[in-house]
Each structure stands twice: as C-alpha cells, then as structure tokens.
Amino acid sequence: MLTLKTSELSPVEVQSVLNCAVAPRPICFASTVDREGNVNLSPFSYFNVFSVNPPICVFSPSRRVRDNTTKHTLENIREVPECVINIVNYNMVHQASLASVEYPKGTNEFIKAGFTMLPSEMVKPPRVAESPVQLECLVKHITPLGDGAGAGNLVVAEVKLIHVSESVLGDNGKIDQRKMDHVARLGGDWYCRVTNDNLFEVTKPVRSIGIGVDAIPFAIRNSKVLTGNNLGQLGNVEALPSLEQIAGYRSSWEIQELLNADDAEMQIHLKAKKLLDECKVMEAWMVLLAKK
Ligand SMILES: Cc1cc2nc3c(=O)[nH]c(=O)nc-3n(C[C@H](O)[C@H](O)[C@H](O)COP(=O)(O)O)c2cc1C
C-alpha cells in the first residue's frame, strides 16, 4: 500500500491525490455579488449538505495554489454574505466549467458562460435559470482553514429558499433522483454522470437492526463465492428464516439437485449469490441454510 505523509507533499500533490480519492464530489455553482452589485458565478466541488435543521450547505473557495490569492467568490461573500447554490446537471457541465475560467474581477460569468440570470426572492445574487435546483442562502460563517497557497475557506451557508424545476419532479411531487442527471467532479479533468443505468438502491439499515456480518455462520462468511457486498446484504436482515421456511425450501426440486451435487457448497453459494445480486435476500438465506 502506498502511504503518503501530507507534510512531505506540495499542495498540488495533495490536491491531486485527494481529488482522485475523495470523489465523486457534487458541484456547487455559486452565484454571488460584490458590494457594487457586480455578479459572479463559479463552480466549487468542495461542497456538500451538512445539516438539515438548520439547513446548511458548505463549500470552499480555496486560496489559489498558484499565487495564494483569494477567489472572487470569497471576496464577494465577505462583502455581501449571500449566495445562490445552483446544482449542476449534465446539460450544464461544459458551460459550468467555462465559468471557472479566471476572468478579471467584476466579470459576470453568467454572460461569459452563456447562462440566464433569474432574480432571486430573498438574496441579491441571481439564480441560474438552467439549473434544476437553486438554493438561496445566507452565509453564516466563513472560516479560513489556513493562510498558505491552497488553503480552503469553509463557507457555511444557510439555505433559505429551495427552487426545484418541474422537469425533475416525479408524479408524487418530489424530486425524482432519476431525473436529476447529476454530474460530479473527480480527480484531474474527470467527471461522472449519474444516469439511470448506474443508479441503484441499498436498503437503509436503520429501518431494522441487522444481525451483522459477525452473526453469519463461518462457512458462509468465509465463502469463496460471496463478496463483501453479499455479506453486507446477508448481515442486514433482522432475523433468519424460520426452520419451517427452510425445510419447505429445502424440499424443492431445484435445491435438492444443488444439495446432491458433488460440489454442493459451491453450487449453493453460487445460487445464493445470484439471488443476492437480484436483491432476494431472504431466499438467499434459505438456500444457504438449506445445507445442513
Ligand atoms: C467543477 C469545478 C469544481 C471546482 N471546485 C473548486 C473548489 O471546490 N474550490 C476552489 O477553490 N476552486 C474550485 N474550482 C475552481 C474555481 O471554479 C475557479 O478557481 C474559479 O476561477 C473561481 O472563480 P472566482 O475567482 O470568480 O470565485 C472548481 C472548478 C471546476 C470547473
């Protein structure tokens, strides 16, 4: 394993490793104004939601690694502590990237990148009309995380108004994750797009108290077939199937055939894996426990 001591790396090296490793990161497309009302728009991927009560998002305009100067977004929110965080989807990604160009202070990147300014209701900076979700925020704190080149500035922004485009709403009136078409930033020039074919669901363990991987019988836990994900699924059940259920399952023709095979354990584990990959967790347990 490669082990790196951050104190022995340059800021550029640290950035390169961390940006690849801590990824994908959502993109905050922040609009701000200075005290004269000049508009600025810039993307930031050091960004996330940190609290829902109060509703808080954080992002970090860093000191430039090249010359340790501060970014216009930071200067603006020091003057006018307000911003709109516009969520970036695939249709916007190239224009959002263009808005990250270091234009001179006072340049309106809505115009340079070709976005439409939509007036906000509670804050001075305008919203990006093309963005599917726009968060009007008041900046509560700005915490410098250092004073050297590359030092972040943690901006804590309280979300006051959330605007959601109808285009991403489902029939139930809530955001349909499949319609968001999110993009996210990774290391270097890499981005990723969240499409329907790479979305999947993992049942929340808080709905029940899973038995845990440590409670899975040793022969199953040490399977050559089942993966860590499969063990996570098996450990997430609240209780194992009853003896009657297992007995009923065991008597089925298909399971009998697996149990009578020369490599019965392997066959049973392969069958269980197939069921787990189809999210049929209880059935997988019954197959695994069918072998006495
Ligand atoms: C997708 C993307 C994400 C970025 N994330 C950050 C970030 O989290 N922090 C940062 O300081 N710069 C980030 N940048 C670079 C800034 O957008 C860039 O420095 C921009 O010029 C800052 O604009 P400003 O000086 O008008 O605020 C990112 C650029 C792109 C394209």
The ligand as a Tripos MOL2 file, in Angstrom:
@<TRIPOS>MOLECULE
LIG
   31    33     1     0     0
SMALL
NO_CHARGES

@<TRIPOS>ATOM
      1 C1        -16.1600   21.5860  -11.4980 C.3       1 LIG1
      2 C2        -15.2150   22.5130  -10.8030 C.ar      1 LIG1
      3 C3        -15.0940   22.4690   -9.4300 C.ar      1 LIG1
      4 C4        -14.2520   23.3550   -8.7620 C.ar      1 LIG1
      5 N1        -14.1710   23.2860   -7.4060 N.ar      1 LIG1
      6 C5        -13.4290   24.1990   -6.7250 C.ar      1 LIG1
      7 C6        -13.4150   24.1940   -5.3080 C.ar      1 LIG1
      8 O1        -14.0710   23.3940   -4.6470 O.2       1 LIG1
      9 N2        -12.6680   25.1400   -4.6890 N.ar      1 LIG1
     10 C7        -11.9690   26.0700   -5.3760 C.ar      1 LIG1
     11 O2        -11.3340   26.9200   -4.7630 O.2       1 LIG1
     12 N3        -11.9690   26.0890   -6.7240 N.ar      1 LIG1
     13 C8        -12.6920   25.1920   -7.4220 C.ar      1 LIG1
     14 N4        -12.7350   25.2240   -8.7800 N.ar      1 LIG1
     15 C9        -12.0200   26.3010   -9.4650 C.3       1 LIG1
     16 C10       -12.8070   27.6120   -9.4010 C.3       1 LIG1
     17 O3        -14.0640   27.4530  -10.0180 O.3       1 LIG1
     18 C11       -12.0090   28.6950  -10.1420 C.3       1 LIG1
     19 O4        -10.8420   28.9820   -9.3970 O.3       1 LIG1
     20 C12       -12.7730   29.9610  -10.4060 C.3       1 LIG1
     21 O5        -11.9930   30.7890  -11.2270 O.3       1 LIG1
     22 C13       -13.0780   30.7370   -9.1440 C.3       1 LIG1
     23 O6        -13.7920   31.8470   -9.5630 O.3       1 LIG1
     24 P1        -13.8660   33.2120   -8.7530 P.3       1 LIG1
     25 O7        -12.4700   33.7400   -8.5720 O.co2     1 LIG1
     26 O8        -14.6980   34.0600   -9.6630 O.co2     1 LIG1
     27 O9        -14.5430   32.9160   -7.4590 O.co2     1 LIG1
     28 C14       -13.5050   24.3200   -9.4860 C.ar      1 LIG1
     29 C15       -13.6100   24.3470  -10.8780 C.ar      1 LIG1
     30 C16       -14.4500   23.4460  -11.5320 C.ar      1 LIG1
     31 C17       -14.5510   23.5020  -13.0210 C.3       1 LIG1
@<TRIPOS>BOND
     1     1     2 1
     2     2     3 ar
     3     2    30 ar
     4     3     4 ar
     5     4     5 ar
     6     4    28 ar
     7     5     6 ar
     8     6     7 ar
     9     6    13 1
    10     7     8 2
    11     7     9 ar
    12     9    10 ar
    13    10    11 2
    14    10    12 ar
    15    12    13 ar
    16    13    14 ar
    17    14    15 1
    18    14    28 ar
    19    15    16 1
    20    16    17 1
    21    16    18 1
    22    18    19 1
    23    18    20 1
    24    20    21 1
    25    20    22 1
    26    22    23 1
    27    23    24 1
    28    24    25 2
    29    24    26 1
    30    24    27 1
    31    28    29 ar
    32    29    30 ar
    33    30    31 1
@<TRIPOS>SUBSTRUCTURE
     1 LIG1         1 GROUP 0 **** ****
